Amino acid sequence: MSTNKHPPPPNYSNNSRLHQTQNPRFQNRQTFEAVIMISFLDFPGELRNRIYRFCLVLENPVMVKRHRKKHEELQVVPKDATSQLLSVCKRVYGEAMPILYSENEFLFWYPDCIPDFQRIIAEKSVACVSKIGIGGLRRACPDELHDSLLESFPALRKVRFTFHRMLFEEETRPSSISELQTGTIISSGSNWMKPDSCGDPHISPDLADWVFARRDLEMTMSIHIGQDNYEDGATYVDIRTDHYRIVPIPSTSPPNSSQIGENYDLEFIKSESDLTD
């Protein structure tokens, strides 16, 4: 009978830490644990701001409108998960909120949506809004759109009025304006746009004067042009959108010298076709 003894089993209790640290799987786990412990707030501020802009700054205006029923609440569109980023914590809210409200355009479908919108988002957010649009306008700006509504946005830098104009059945339907260069002042005799106080898009002289008194405020007008298409069963067809900058007539000009009969002129920016193939 052999007297050789089997070697004792390794002392795992003493060598377990050494064994684990030499194990590649354990090393990978350590690396993974170190990575997942990095907080979003540990990123550099410049990188966090880029992430905020990627999530919160939209190419198209943020629509603010009411439902069709009179007593339903105000609705902000789009209404998705990106805005929930502001609910993560106070620090994220403090960093992201100014970007959300200062770098997006908020398009109010009717002027009476503005007070409710301001009440919902609170004073600090209102103070960041720099670009707004007023939509749903058929002809002249309604009486409820006055300078006090615009004054309630202290950081306002751009205001855009969006009108809808219906062409008569016999009017031509050019899908764009190719003969105009950017910067051209249009005239009342132009065949693509005849703004006047009787029907076509215009803003009140008082509102225009208020805007012009603020040299850091840019005012533009977008006109969505459409026509009823009776050939396809009386359907409405979007044809094009024309964009203008509203500019004051020179102070040295005689009264009523505007090309369109107002206290401002329309400077052509661009025209975009809305027709689809």
C-alpha positions as a Markdown table, in Angstrom:
| # | Residue | x | y | z |
|---|---|---|---|---|
| 1 | Met | 0.0 | 0.0 | 0.0 |
| 2 | Ser | 1.5 | 3.3 | -1.0 |
| 3 | Thr | 2.3 | 5.8 | 1.6 |
| 4 | Asn | 2.3 | 8.7 | -0.9 |
| 5 | Lys | -0.4 | 11.2 | 0.0 |
| 6 | His | -2.4 | 13.3 | -2.4 |
| 7 | Pro | -1.4 | 17.0 | -2.2 |
| 8 | Pro | -3.9 | 19.0 | -0.2 |
| 9 | Pro | -6.5 | 21.0 | -2.1 |
| 10 | Pro | -5.6 | 24.6 | -2.7 |
| 11 | Asn | -6.5 | 27.1 | -0.1 |
| 12 | Tyr | -9.2 | 28.9 | -1.9 |
| 13 | Ser | -10.0 | 31.0 | 1.1 |
| 14 | Asn | -6.6 | 32.6 | 1.0 |
| 15 | Asn | -6.1 | 32.7 | -2.7 |
| 16 | Ser | -9.6 | 33.5 | -3.9 |
| 17 | Arg | -8.8 | 37.3 | -4.5 |
| 18 | Leu | -5.6 | 36.5 | -6.5 |
| 19 | His | -7.5 | 33.9 | -8.5 |
| 20 | Gln | -10.3 | 36.3 | -9.3 |
| 21 | Thr | -8.1 | 39.2 | -10.3 |
| 22 | Gln | -6.2 | 36.9 | -12.7 |
| 23 | Asn | -9.4 | 35.7 | -14.3 |
| 24 | Pro | -10.2 | 37.6 | -17.5 |
| 25 | Arg | -13.9 | 37.3 | -17.0 |
| 26 | Phe | -13.6 | 39.0 | -13.6 |
| 27 | Gln | -11.5 | 41.8 | -15.1 |
| 28 | Asn | -14.1 | 42.4 | -17.8 |
| 29 | Arg | -16.8 | 42.6 | -15.1 |
| 30 | Gln | -14.7 | 45.1 | -13.2 |
| 31 | Thr | -14.4 | 47.3 | -16.3 |
| 32 | Phe | -18.1 | 47.0 | -17.0 |
| 33 | Glu | -19.0 | 48.0 | -13.4 |
| 34 | Ala | -16.8 | 51.0 | -13.7 |
| 35 | Val | -18.4 | 52.1 | -16.9 |
| 36 | Ile | -22.0 | 51.9 | -15.7 |
| 37 | Met | -21.2 | 54.0 | -12.7 |
| 38 | Ile | -20.5 | 57.0 | -14.8 |
| 39 | Ser | -23.3 | 59.5 | -14.5 |
| 40 | Phe | -24.8 | 61.6 | -17.3 |
| 41 | Leu | -23.9 | 64.6 | -15.1 |
| 42 | Asp | -20.2 | 63.5 | -15.2 |
| 43 | Phe | -20.1 | 64.4 | -18.9 |
| 44 | Pro | -18.6 | 67.8 | -19.8 |
| 45 | Gly | -21.1 | 70.6 | -19.9 |
| 46 | Glu | -20.5 | 71.1 | -23.7 |
| 47 | Leu | -21.3 | 67.5 | -24.4 |
| 48 | Arg | -24.5 | 67.6 | -22.2 |
| 49 | Asn | -25.6 | 70.7 | -24.1 |
| 50 | Arg | -25.2 | 68.8 | -27.4 |
| 51 | Ile | -27.3 | 66.0 | -26.1 |
| 52 | Tyr | -30.0 | 68.4 | -24.9 |
| 53 | Arg | -30.1 | 70.1 | -28.4 |
| 54 | Phe | -30.2 | 66.7 | -30.1 |
| 55 | Cys | -33.2 | 65.7 | -28.0 |
| 56 | Leu | -35.1 | 69.0 | -27.6 |
| 57 | Val | -34.4 | 71.3 | -30.6 |
| 58 | Leu | -36.8 | 70.5 | -33.4 |
| 59 | Glu | -36.6 | 71.3 | -37.1 |
| 60 | Asn | -40.2 | 72.4 | -37.3 |
| 61 | Pro | -42.1 | 74.7 | -35.0 |
| 62 | Val | -43.7 | 73.3 | -31.8 |
| 63 | Met | -47.4 | 73.6 | -32.3 |
| 64 | Val | -49.5 | 75.1 | -29.5 |
| 65 | Lys | -53.2 | 74.8 | -30.2 |
| 66 | Arg | -56.5 | 73.9 | -28.6 |
| 67 | His | -58.7 | 70.9 | -29.4 |
| 68 | Arg | -61.8 | 71.6 | -31.4 |
| 69 | Lys | -64.1 | 71.4 | -28.4 |
| 70 | Lys | -64.3 | 74.7 | -26.6 |
| 71 | His | -63.5 | 73.5 | -23.0 |
| 72 | Glu | -60.7 | 71.1 | -23.8 |
| 73 | Glu | -57.2 | 71.8 | -22.5 |
| 74 | Leu | -54.4 | 73.4 | -24.4 |
| 75 | Gln | -52.3 | 71.0 | -26.4 |
| 76 | Val | -48.6 | 71.2 | -27.2 |
| 77 | Val | -47.5 | 69.2 | -30.2 |
| 78 | Pro | -45.3 | 67.2 | -30.5 |
| 79 | Lys | -46.0 | 65.6 | -27.1 |
| 80 | Asp | -43.4 | 62.9 | -26.8 |
| 81 | Ala | -40.7 | 61.4 | -24.5 |
| 82 | Thr | -38.1 | 64.0 | -25.3 |
| 83 | Ser | -39.7 | 66.6 | -23.1 |
| 84 | Gln | -39.5 | 64.2 | -20.2 |
| 85 | Leu | -35.8 | 64.8 | -20.1 |
| 86 | Leu | -36.6 | 67.9 | -18.1 |
| 87 | Ser | -38.1 | 65.7 | -15.4 |
| 88 | Val | -34.9 | 63.7 | -14.6 |
| 89 | Cys | -33.7 | 66.0 | -11.8 |
| 90 | Lys | -33.4 | 69.7 | -10.9 |
| 91 | Arg | -29.9 | 70.1 | -12.4 |
| 92 | Val | -30.9 | 68.6 | -15.8 |
| 93 | Tyr | -34.0 | 70.8 | -15.8 |
| 94 | Gly | -31.9 | 73.9 | -15.1 |
| 95 | Glu | -29.6 | 73.1 | -17.9 |
| 96 | Ala | -32.1 | 71.8 | -20.5 |
| 97 | Met | -35.0 | 74.1 | -20.0 |
| 98 | Pro | -33.4 | 77.3 | -21.5 |
| 99 | Ile | -32.4 | 75.3 | -24.6 |
| 100 | Leu | -35.9 | 73.9 | -25.1 |
| 101 | Tyr | -37.6 | 77.3 | -24.9 |
| 102 | Ser | -35.0 | 79.6 | -26.4 |
| 103 | Glu | -34.0 | 77.5 | -29.5 |
| 104 | Asn | -37.4 | 76.3 | -30.7 |
| 105 | Glu | -40.1 | 78.3 | -32.4 |
| 106 | Phe | -43.5 | 78.0 | -30.7 |
| 107 | Leu | -46.4 | 78.4 | -33.2 |
| 108 | Phe | -49.6 | 79.4 | -31.6 |
| 109 | Trp | -52.6 | 78.4 | -33.7 |
| 110 | Tyr | -54.6 | 81.2 | -32.3 |
| 111 | Pro | -53.5 | 84.3 | -30.3 |
| 112 | Asp | -55.7 | 83.4 | -27.3 |
| 113 | Cys | -53.5 | 80.3 | -26.8 |
| 114 | Ile | -50.6 | 82.5 | -25.6 |
| 115 | Pro | -51.9 | 83.4 | -22.1 |
| 116 | Asp | -52.7 | 79.7 | -21.3 |
| 117 | Phe | -49.3 | 78.6 | -22.6 |
| 118 | Gln | -47.5 | 81.1 | -20.4 |
| 119 | Arg | -49.5 | 80.0 | -17.4 |
| 120 | Ile | -48.6 | 76.3 | -18.0 |
| 121 | Ile | -44.9 | 76.7 | -18.5 |
| 122 | Ala | -44.4 | 79.2 | -15.7 |
| 123 | Glu | -42.5 | 82.5 | -15.6 |
| 124 | Lys | -38.9 | 81.3 | -15.8 |
| 125 | Ser | -39.6 | 79.3 | -19.0 |
| 126 | Val | -41.6 | 82.2 | -20.5 |
| 127 | Ala | -38.5 | 84.4 | -20.0 |
| 128 | Cys | -36.5 | 82.1 | -22.3 |
| 129 | Val | -38.8 | 82.1 | -25.3 |
| 130 | Ser | -37.2 | 83.9 | -28.2 |
| 131 | Lys | -39.1 | 82.8 | -31.3 |
| 132 | Ile | -42.9 | 82.6 | -31.7 |
| 133 | Gly | -45.3 | 82.2 | -34.6 |
| 134 | Ile | -48.9 | 83.3 | -34.8 |
| 135 | Gly | -50.9 | 80.9 | -37.1 |
| 136 | Gly | -54.4 | 80.2 | -38.2 |
| 137 | Leu | -54.7 | 83.7 | -39.7 |
| 138 | Arg | -57.0 | 84.1 | -42.7 |
| 139 | Arg | -56.8 | 87.8 | -43.5 |
| 140 | Ala | -55.9 | 90.6 | -41.1 |
| 141 | Cys | -54.5 | 89.9 | -37.6 |
| 142 | Pro | -57.4 | 89.6 | -35.2 |
| 143 | Asp | -58.1 | 92.3 | -32.6 |
| 144 | Glu | -56.9 | 90.1 | -29.8 |
| 145 | Leu | -53.4 | 90.1 | -31.2 |
| 146 | His | -51.9 | 93.2 | -29.7 |
| 147 | Asp | -48.5 | 94.3 | -28.5 |
| 148 | Ser | -49.1 | 93.3 | -24.9 |
| 149 | Leu | -49.1 | 89.7 | -25.9 |
| 150 | Leu | -45.7 | 90.1 | -27.5 |
| 151 | Glu | -44.4 | 92.2 | -24.6 |
| 152 | Ser | -45.0 | 89.3 | -22.3 |
| 153 | Phe | -42.0 | 87.5 | -23.9 |
| 154 | Pro | -39.1 | 89.5 | -22.6 |
| 155 | Ala | -36.5 | 87.6 | -24.6 |
| 156 | Leu | -38.5 | 87.6 | -27.9 |
| 157 | Arg | -36.2 | 88.1 | -31.0 |
| 158 | Lys | -38.3 | 86.7 | -33.8 |
| 159 | Val | -42.1 | 86.8 | -34.5 |
| 160 | Arg | -43.6 | 85.2 | -37.6 |
| 161 | Phe | -47.2 | 85.6 | -38.8 |
| 162 | Thr | -48.6 | 82.7 | -40.8 |
| 163 | Phe | -51.6 | 83.4 | -43.1 |
| 164 | His | -53.6 | 81.2 | -45.4 |
| 165 | Arg | -54.8 | 82.6 | -48.7 |
| 166 | Met | -57.2 | 81.0 | -51.0 |
| 167 | Leu | -56.8 | 81.6 | -54.8 |
| 168 | Phe | -59.9 | 82.1 | -56.8 |
| 169 | Glu | -60.7 | 79.3 | -59.3 |
| 170 | Glu | -59.6 | 81.3 | -62.3 |
| 171 | Glu | -56.3 | 82.4 | -60.7 |
| 172 | Thr | -53.1 | 80.8 | -61.9 |
| 173 | Arg | -51.4 | 78.4 | -59.6 |
| 174 | Pro | -47.6 | 78.8 | -59.9 |
| 175 | Ser | -45.9 | 76.3 | -57.5 |
| 176 | Ser | -43.1 | 78.8 | -56.8 |
| 177 | Ile | -41.9 | 82.3 | -57.5 |
| 178 | Ser | -38.8 | 82.0 | -59.7 |
| 179 | Glu | -38.6 | 85.6 | -61.0 |
| 180 | Leu | -37.9 | 87.2 | -57.6 |
| 181 | Gln | -34.6 | 87.5 | -55.9 |
| 182 | Thr | -34.1 | 87.5 | -52.1 |
| 183 | Gly | -34.4 | 91.0 | -50.9 |
| 184 | Thr | -36.8 | 92.3 | -53.5 |
| 185 | Ile | -39.5 | 94.6 | -52.2 |
| 186 | Ile | -42.8 | 93.4 | -53.6 |
| 187 | Ser | -45.4 | 95.8 | -55.0 |
| 188 | Ser | -49.2 | 96.0 | -54.9 |
| 189 | Gly | -49.3 | 95.2 | -58.6 |
| 190 | Ser | -47.6 | 91.8 | -58.2 |
| 191 | Asn | -49.6 | 88.9 | -59.4 |
| 192 | Trp | -48.5 | 86.5 | -56.6 |
| 193 | Met | -49.5 | 88.5 | -53.6 |
| 194 | Lys | -51.7 | 91.6 | -53.2 |
| 195 | Pro | -51.9 | 92.4 | -49.5 |
| 196 | Asp | -54.5 | 95.0 | -48.7 |
| 197 | Ser | -56.8 | 95.9 | -45.9 |
| 198 | Cys | -59.9 | 94.4 | -47.7 |
| 199 | Gly | -59.0 | 90.8 | -47.6 |
| 200 | Asp | -55.4 | 89.7 | -48.2 |
| 201 | Pro | -52.9 | 89.1 | -45.4 |
| 202 | His | -51.7 | 92.1 | -43.5 |
| 203 | Ile | -50.9 | 93.2 | -40.0 |
| 204 | Ser | -52.2 | 96.3 | -38.2 |
| 205 | Pro | -50.1 | 99.5 | -38.5 |
| 206 | Asp | -50.0 | 99.8 | -34.7 |
| 207 | Leu | -48.5 | 96.4 | -34.3 |
| 208 | Ala | -46.0 | 97.0 | -37.0 |
| 209 | Asp | -44.9 | 100.3 | -35.4 |
| 210 | Trp | -44.5 | 98.5 | -32.0 |
| 211 | Val | -42.2 | 95.9 | -33.6 |
| 212 | Phe | -40.2 | 98.4 | -35.5 |
| 213 | Ala | -39.5 | 100.4 | -32.3 |
| 214 | Arg | -37.6 | 97.3 | -31.1 |
| 215 | Arg | -34.6 | 97.1 | -33.3 |
| 216 | Asp | -33.6 | 93.6 | -32.0 |
| 217 | Leu | -36.9 | 92.1 | -33.0 |
| 218 | Glu | -37.3 | 90.5 | -36.5 |
| 219 | Met | -40.8 | 90.2 | -38.0 |
| 220 | Thr | -41.6 | 87.9 | -40.9 |
| 221 | Met | -44.8 | 86.7 | -42.7 |
| 222 | Ser | -45.4 | 83.3 | -44.2 |
| 223 | Ile | -48.3 | 82.9 | -46.5 |
| 224 | His | -49.7 | 79.4 | -47.3 |
| 225 | Ile | -51.4 | 79.6 | -50.7 |
| 226 | Gly | -54.0 | 77.0 | -51.7 |
| 227 | Gln | -56.9 | 76.5 | -54.0 |
| 228 | Asp | -60.0 | 74.4 | -54.2 |
| 229 | Asn | -59.6 | 71.6 | -56.7 |
| 230 | Tyr | -63.0 | 70.8 | -58.1 |
| 231 | Glu | -61.6 | 68.4 | -60.7 |
| 232 | Asp | -60.9 | 65.9 | -57.9 |
| 233 | Gly | -64.1 | 66.4 | -55.9 |
| 234 | Ala | -63.8 | 69.8 | -54.3 |
| 235 | Thr | -60.6 | 69.1 | -52.4 |
| 236 | Tyr | -58.3 | 71.7 | -51.0 |
| 237 | Val | -54.8 | 71.8 | -52.5 |
| 238 | Asp | -51.7 | 73.3 | -50.9 |
| 239 | Ile | -49.7 | 75.0 | -53.6 |
| 240 | Arg | -46.9 | 76.9 | -52.1 |
| 241 | Thr | -45.6 | 78.9 | -49.1 |
| 242 | Asp | -44.2 | 82.4 | -49.6 |
| 243 | His | -41.9 | 84.0 | -47.0 |
| 244 | Tyr | -41.4 | 87.7 | -46.5 |
| 245 | Arg | -39.6 | 89.9 | -44.0 |
| 246 | Ile | -41.6 | 92.8 | -42.8 |
| 247 | Val | -39.5 | 96.0 | -43.1 |
| 248 | Pro | -40.3 | 99.6 | -42.2 |
| 249 | Ile | -40.4 | 102.1 | -45.0 |
| 250 | Pro | -37.6 | 104.7 | -44.7 |
| 251 | Ser | -38.3 | 107.4 | -42.2 |
| 252 | Thr | -37.5 | 110.0 | -44.9 |
| 253 | Ser | -40.2 | 108.6 | -47.2 |
| 254 | Pro | -43.4 | 110.6 | -47.6 |
| 255 | Pro | -46.6 | 109.3 | -45.9 |
| 256 | Asn | -48.3 | 106.3 | -47.6 |
| 257 | Ser | -45.2 | 105.6 | -49.8 |
| 258 | Ser | -45.2 | 101.9 | -49.0 |
| 259 | Gln | -45.5 | 99.6 | -52.0 |
| 260 | Ile | -48.4 | 97.9 | -50.4 |
| 261 | Gly | -50.2 | 100.8 | -48.9 |
| 262 | Glu | -49.2 | 100.1 | -45.3 |
| 263 | Asn | -46.6 | 101.5 | -43.0 |
| 264 | Tyr | -44.3 | 98.7 | -43.9 |
| 265 | Asp | -43.0 | 96.9 | -47.0 |
| 266 | Leu | -42.6 | 93.2 | -47.6 |
| 267 | Glu | -39.1 | 92.0 | -48.5 |
| 268 | Phe | -39.1 | 88.7 | -50.4 |
| 269 | Ile | -37.2 | 85.9 | -48.7 |
| 270 | Lys | -38.1 | 82.7 | -50.6 |
| 271 | Ser | -41.0 | 80.6 | -52.0 |
| 272 | Glu | -41.4 | 76.9 | -51.4 |
| 273 | Ser | -43.6 | 74.5 | -53.4 |
| 274 | Asp | -46.1 | 72.5 | -51.3 |
| 275 | Leu | -47.3 | 70.3 | -54.2 |
| 276 | Thr | -46.5 | 66.6 | -53.9 |
| 277 | Asp | -46.1 | 64.2 | -56.8 |
